[in-house]
């Protein structure tokens, strides 16, 4: 983290926390902390995936029939949007590392827009269809099409909880990216300090990764 | 240790001019503090308040059980709420955060020679999350209470009236506080150790807190998702835990115990750390088998993740799973016994001083050993079927959690009180209180082993006449306990105002936190300590070759 040349004017130099030896330790502590946090996230989603696996083994026909009601085009579109946003997130970090602050702001904005697009596709186009059909958890389940299989509402219960929790993570990610944009505007990120970018990046890739598991498990695997 | 100037053990005339308590003034300087010591003190006060609340529920439960028909005269529903609230408050608001969040927050950075934890703001944030969780718990008590037991077992918890959602969300929020504290501690130990403080020069409290943090991080998220699913189950009818909707209530139990069994180690292992510190100081020797004691904490953490099924021997899990879990459960006894034997070996021929912290540790050793050994019949399939859901389990659990963790916590509180407050308490009263607690605890809970073996089931508001003698005896014990705790509260509060000024190192301890003034500076040490030896080195100790860790 040398104070390399080429740091534009208007950048606020970062002060290392008083209890750290140096910026190096501070950066690696933040990264270690965030990786540990991601472990807890894996365990949390892990519980849901265990439940999914258990009920899939218990009633494979239900999962086979019910998954056909999900929209593969919307799912695929959302996958593309989210993977794209992971790329622009990584590019935003790269831009900060080489002191291209304007480029960084562009990439962050694209990431935010992509995240919003993901939520709009999900809440604005995909889910209303399900509310209309009644392919919902048990208390609101009114669908007529799946009469031959046991407990189809379980599939939708798991679907809404798992993709819903993922959606909440996307919303939190949007909040974090907005925070990065605000800080970026104030000129806080440069080659010597980009810790918030780095850890939000880690978070965003994690959110992406969860979706990469959810998409095939619900939409594709028959 | 090798700090340049070791403060003397001669009592000074007055408190140091500047210390963490008076460095800044006004309520804002506390509400927005990032000093780990102040946060530790705020946790301590909150946790002791929770203990008072949970203890009050316990006294009411014992009062009801004095006579077969119920001496308290409350309905069975209210009785169910009382023991549920006792359990929830004690587990989630007291035991889980008890030692790590209060004593750990205060002394972990000091024992490492650091200025603070790695993320001081996150530390304060965890405290406010704790308060939010506590507030929600209290709200749920006012808004209908919960009578499910602290385990929230489905399907009853799905259909139960009352504020199950508020209470489970409170535990969910408290879980985040616990996770963030654990995360902070692990990063602190990796990144903030003073120069020369290698892993095997750390005192044993940090080792215990490391193991605890690992469990907090890996187990708590599973509880979080379980409780979230339970809430969703009630709101949306997800159905996976509700047999009426095609779900499986045993799955809930698997999820719940995947957290809650490791969680008993979250509650117990920090106590092991405190005990190790006190034993070293009051025998004036290095803890025998230091490395084994350190590593056994981690071993408990790891093995603890593979034994959850022993809570479900009669819940309808497969016989094969029962056998595997029974077999694995016995393994936890190994690292736990390693600790007990090493502590006993440290006591052997040590220059033991029987000051009040040491009295609590001796009580701990006796009670925790009883608690551990009585767990073995519960891990064995055949005997468990007889004793499951009886008072035997209640007694076993309280021997480990109260006889173990609470005694370690109170012992630690006495041990570090002079460091935290700069004042000494009345030692004679402290010794008296230790004896009262020891007697009260054993009268209360040893009796319950007999109750359980004779067939008294747990969680009943009324019982057959034949159990009355033992039940009444147990209730008398609970009153002795209450007297002991009130006595402690009285002399500790009194010491804050009138206690004699404590020297920096009243016990002649060797770990770093004692090598600075009492109460410490906001920065802990005037200069960064440089460490050259292991944690427990005493100048007057007889030299025994090849034992010391350096």
HADDOCK unambig.tbl for C-alpha pairs under 7 A between the chains (distance, minus, plus):
assign (segid A and resid 19 and name CA) (segid B and resid 115 and name CA) 5.47 0.50 0.50
assign (segid A and resid 19 and name CA) (segid B and resid 116 and name CA) 6.13 0.50 0.50
assign (segid A and resid 25 and name CA) (segid B and resid 191 and name CA) 6.79 0.50 0.50
assign (segid A and resid 29 and name CA) (segid B and resid 187 and name CA) 6.15 0.50 0.50
assign (segid A and resid 29 and name CA) (segid B and resid 191 and name CA) 6.31 0.50 0.50
assign (segid A and resid 32 and name CA) (segid B and resid 187 and name CA) 6.69 0.50 0.50
assign (segid A and resid 33 and name CA) (segid B and resid 183 and name CA) 6.25 0.50 0.50
assign (segid A and resid 33 and name CA) (segid B and resid 187 and name CA) 5.97 0.50 0.50
assign (segid A and resid 36 and name CA) (segid B and resid 183 and name CA) 6.68 0.50 0.50
assign (segid A and resid 40 and name CA) (segid B and resid 217 and name CA) 5.75 0.50 0.50
assign (segid A and resid 40 and name CA) (segid B and resid 218 and name CA) 5.91 0.50 0.50
assign (segid A and resid 40 and name CA) (segid B and resid 221 and name CA) 5.71 0.50 0.50
assign (segid A and resid 41 and name CA) (segid B and resid 221 and name CA) 6.97 0.50 0.50
assign (segid A and resid 43 and name CA) (segid B and resid 218 and name CA) 6.51 0.50 0.50
assign (segid A and resid 43 and name CA) (segid B and resid 221 and name CA) 5.86 0.50 0.50
assign (segid A and resid 43 and name CA) (segid B and resid 222 and name CA) 6.10 0.50 0.50
assign (segid A and resid 44 and name CA) (segid B and resid 221 and name CA) 4.64 0.50 0.50
assign (segid A and resid 44 and name CA) (segid B and resid 222 and name CA) 5.13 0.50 0.50
assign (segid A and resid 44 and name CA) (segid B and resid 225 and name CA) 5.68 0.50 0.50
assign (segid A and resid 47 and name CA) (segid B and resid 222 and name CA) 5.87 0.50 0.50
assign (segid A and resid 47 and name CA) (segid B and resid 225 and name CA) 6.58 0.50 0.50
assign (segid A and resid 137 and name CA) (segid B and resid 236 and name CA) 6.01 0.50 0.50
assign (segid A and resid 137 and name CA) (segid B and resid 237 and name CA) 5.78 0.50 0.50
assign (segid A and resid 137 and name CA) (segid B and resid 238 and name CA) 5.21 0.50 0.50
assign (segid A and resid 138 and name CA) (segid B and resid 236 and name CA) 6.80 0.50 0.50
assign (segid A and resid 138 and name CA) (segid B and resid 237 and name CA) 4.93 0.50 0.50
assign (segid A and resid 138 and name CA) (segid B and resid 238 and name CA) 6.11 0.50 0.50
assign (segid A and resid 138 and name CA) (segid B and resid 239 and name CA) 6.74 0.50 0.50
assign (segid A and resid 139 and name CA) (segid B and resid 236 and name CA) 5.64 0.50 0.50
assign (segid A and resid 139 and name CA) (segid B and resid 237 and name CA) 5.16 0.50 0.50
assign (segid A and resid 151 and name CA) (segid B and resid 245 and name CA) 6.95 0.50 0.50
assign (segid A and resid 151 and name CA) (segid B and resid 246 and name CA) 6.00 0.50 0.50
assign (segid A and resid 154 and name CA) (segid B and resid 238 and name CA) 6.19 0.50 0.50
assign (segid A and resid 154 and name CA) (segid B and resid 239 and name CA) 5.86 0.50 0.50
assign (segid A and resid 154 and name CA) (segid B and resid 240 and name CA) 6.54 0.50 0.50
assign (segid A and resid 157 and name CA) (segid B and resid 238 and name CA) 4.22 0.50 0.50
assign (segid A and resid 157 and name CA) (segid B and resid 239 and name CA) 6.85 0.50 0.50
assign (segid A and resid 158 and name CA) (segid B and resid 238 and name CA) 6.77 0.50 0.50
